[in-house]
Amino acid sequence: MDKASHKPRMTAIWAKVFLLIALATFCILFVILNLNVVLEPRLHLVFVRYERPGFLLVFMVTALVTLVGSALVRAGFRVARQLREAKTSSLESEIAALKDQNARGGQVRDTHTADDASPGAPANPRRGPHA
């Protein structure tokens, strides 16, 4: 491995390290500068009421609720996609089975027989009375 191909990767690594240090410094300064800040109006959460909550408490609770909410929304989209894929694959397998059975010249078996039908009803309710 020559030095020319190694240099861009090291530059990218150092750029990420610099950005991480800058972000950590910003977060530490934010916490230090807002350590004693309180909010004047009351804060009503679902089960708790705070008279003069600290800003950092409100900020952390808001961040936590946002993270949990976004994770739940993402999980909901993932479940919906999986259900849609399962339904599609189920329909595709049924269609493939019917095509295979039709290609072999077989008839589709009717689950309703004349013995099961009520008097006067057609033997195959899917076809109608004049089929």
N, C-alpha and C positions, 0 to 999 in steps of 0.2 A: 504494500500500500504506500503510495507516494504522498508527499506532503501537500501537493496541490489538491488532491481529492479529500484530504483530511481537514483542510482549513475551513471550507464552508460548513461542515458539520460542527466544528468547534465554535464557529461564529454563532450558529443557531443555538447551541447549548448555552453559550454565555449570554445571548440575548434573552433567553428564557429565564436564566438565573437572575439577570438584572431586573426583568419585569416582576419576578416573584419577590425579590427584595423590595422593590418600589411599592408593590401592593401591600406587603406586610408592614412596611413603614407607614404607609397611609392609614391602614387599619389601626395600628398602635396609636398614632397621633389622633385619629378620630375618637378612640376610646378615652385617651387622656384628656383631650379638650372638652369632651362631653360627659365627664365622670360625675359632675355635681349638677348637671342641668336637670331641672324638673319641669313638667308640663303643668300649667295652671288649671285647665279645666279637668273635670273628672273624666276618668277613663272607665267605661263600662264594657267589660268583657262578658261572655255569656254567663258565667257563674260567679264572677268576682268583680268588685268595684273598687277602684283605686282613687283616693282623694287627690293626691299630688304625686303621680308616678314619675319615676326617673325616666329620662329620655332613652337611656340604654336598655332599660327593661322593655319599653314600648317597641324600640327598634328590634330587639332580639325576638320578642314574641311575634312581631310582624314578619320577620325573616323566617322563623320556624313555620308559621302558618302558610307562608308562601311556598316554602319547600315541600311541605307535606301535601298541600293542595296541588302543586304541579306534578308531584309523583302520582297522586291519585288520578289526575286527568290523563297522564301518560299511560297508566295501567289500564284505564278504561278504554282508551284508543287501542291499546294492544289486545285487549280481550275482544273488542268488536272486530278487529282484523282477523283474529284467530277463529272467531265464530263464522265470519264470512268465508274464510278459507276452508273450514270444515264443511260448511254447507255446499260450497262449490265442489270440493273433492267427492263428497257423498253423491251429489247429482251426477258428476262425471262417471263415477263407478257404476251407478245404476244405468246410465245411458250406454256405457261400454258393455255391460252385461246383456242389455236388451239387443244391442247390435250384434253381439256374438251369438246370441240365441237365434236371432233372425237370420244370420249368415249360415247357420247350420240347418236352416229350414224348419226349425222347431216352432211350435205355436206358443204363444204366451199363455201360461196356465191361468185359468180363471179361478179365483178363490171362491166365487159364488157358484153353487151348483143348484140344479133344479130342486133338489130335496130341501135345501135351506130356504128357498124363496117362499114367500107367502102365496096362497092361491090367487091367480090372476095377475101376479107380477111377472115381468119378463125374467128369463133365466140369467141374463147379464144386464144389470141395471145401467151400465155405462153405455150400452148401445141403444137403448130406448125400445119402445114396444114394436116398432115396425122394422127392425133390423133383421 
